[in-house]
Amino acid sequence: MSGMWYECKVKYRKTDDIGAQKVTTEPYLVDALSYTEAESRINEEMKAYVSEEFKITNIKVANYAEIHPFENADRWFKSRVSLMAYDEESGKERKTNMYLLVQANDVREAYDNTIEVMKGSMGDYTIPAISESPIMDVFPYFSGEEGELEQMEKFNALKASKPENNTTEIEDTMEFNDEVVAESY
């Protein structure tokens, strides 16, 4: 994957949960070499998802250093990672921010996934902010070469995996003293 990501906003008519149609604008991320290629790629990708007419309303360079899909996650989170470096000339510690887009189900899981991604880093870092991203989907570029085919399939499989529905009922074991409850009324 290249290091250049473009955020493309696409406006189209969408059917909501109750069957009503409404016009919506959603951001998508594409991996491309130029604005022109980004426009071409988002047109190609959206044709597979949107059966009706759609319009690209905006394309801008996204400031993500890396994109990381994770299994069984359905939302994208923007993690700000501050890399710490010691400046020998001034004798001060410098922070350099980079942004990661990680897939998770909630902010806590996004934090854990960011820690997982940063495990191999050599320097010190902090994670000062994580927020849910409005990005609906990510379309990386793969040239189609034999080695990249496996990489593309792995990326798409991770991205497409859905969270498991682990709804376990929690038993309420809290006990109340009847006298204290009666006094509070």
C-alpha positions, 0 to 999 in steps of 0.5 A, spaced: 500 500 500 502 506 498 502 512 503 497 516 500 490 516 502 484 520 500 478 521 503 472 521 498 465 524 500 460 520 496 453 523 496 447 518 494 440 516 496 440 510 501 434 506 504 434 506 511 432 501 516 425 502 516 425 502 508 425 510 507 429 513 502 434 519 504 440 522 501 446 522 505 453 524 504 458 519 507 466 519 507 470 513 504 478 512 504 481 510 498 489 509 497 491 512 490 497 516 487 493 522 485 486 526 486 485 523 479 486 516 481 482 517 487 476 520 483 477 514 478 477 509 484 472 511 488 467 511 482 469 504 481 468 502 488 462 505 489 459 502 483 459 495 486 455 498 492 450 503 490 445 501 484 443 508 483 446 515 481 451 518 486 456 524 486 463 525 489 462 532 493 469 532 496 476 529 495 482 531 500 488 528 502 487 524 509 493 525 514 493 517 516 500 514 517 497 507 517 490 503 516 489 497 520 483 493 520 482 488 525 477 482 525 470 482 528 470 489 528 465 494 524 467 501 526 473 505 524 477 509 529 482 515 529 488 514 534 493 520 535 499 517 537 505 522 540 512 519 538 517 522 543 524 524 541 529 527 545 533 533 541 540 533 543 541 540 541 536 543 545 536 538 551 528 538 550 523 532 549 519 533 542 513 530 540 511 528 533 504 526 532 501 521 527 494 518 526 492 511 525 486 509 523 484 502 526 478 498 526 474 496 533 467 496 536 468 501 541 473 506 544 477 501 549 478 496 543 480 501 539 485 503 544 487 496 545 488 495 537 492 501 537 497 498 543 497 492 539 499 496 532 505 499 536 508 493 539 513 493 534 515 500 535 522 502 538 521 509 541 517 511 547 510 514 545 503 516 548 496 515 545 493 522 547 486 521 543 482 516 540 475 518 536 470 514 532 471 516 525 466 517 520 469 513 515 464 508 512 469 503 508 477 503 506 479 501 499 486 500 499 490 499 492 493 492 490 496 492 484 494 485 482 501 482 483 501 475 485 504 476 492 499 482 493 493 478 492 494 474 498 495 481 502 488 484 499 484 477 501 487 478 508 485 485 508 478 484 505 477 478 510 479 482 516 475 488 514 469 484 512 468 480 519 463 482 523 463 483 531 460 476 534 454 478 538 456 476 545 450 478 549 450 475 556 445 476 561 449 479 568 445 477 574 444 482 579 447 480 586 446 487 589 443 486 596 439 492 600 438 493 607 430 493 607 431 498 613 435 503 609 431 503 603 425 504 607 428 510 611 430 513 604 422 514 602 
